[in-house]
Amino acid sequence: MAIPEITIYTKDYCPFCIKAKSLLVIKKIKFVEINLRKNPGKFKEMIKKSNGAQSVPQIFSSNRHIGDCDKIHELNSQGKLESFLGL
């Protein structure tokens, strides 16, 4: 089974982005970051993939929408983060 690619769409100076990325780093979960300030063309891609969500961060596992910062912290507190991400 292939390891899912975790992608997180972020913006500079976003405290929720920093919090979400910090959790992934602490959990030693590798991820690809797409900074929307540096890649503004990816904003429409994020909105489409997330069914309209325009806030950051938005987190995906192998193109499956996981949610935002609150969602991954909620999953983590329930002990479900790794399995939800497909790890």
Secondary structure, 3 states (H helix, E strand, C coil): CCCCCEEEEECCCCHHHHHHHHHHHHCCCCCEEEECCCCCCHHHHHHHHCCCCCCCCEEEECCEEEECHHHHHHHHHCCCHHHHHCC
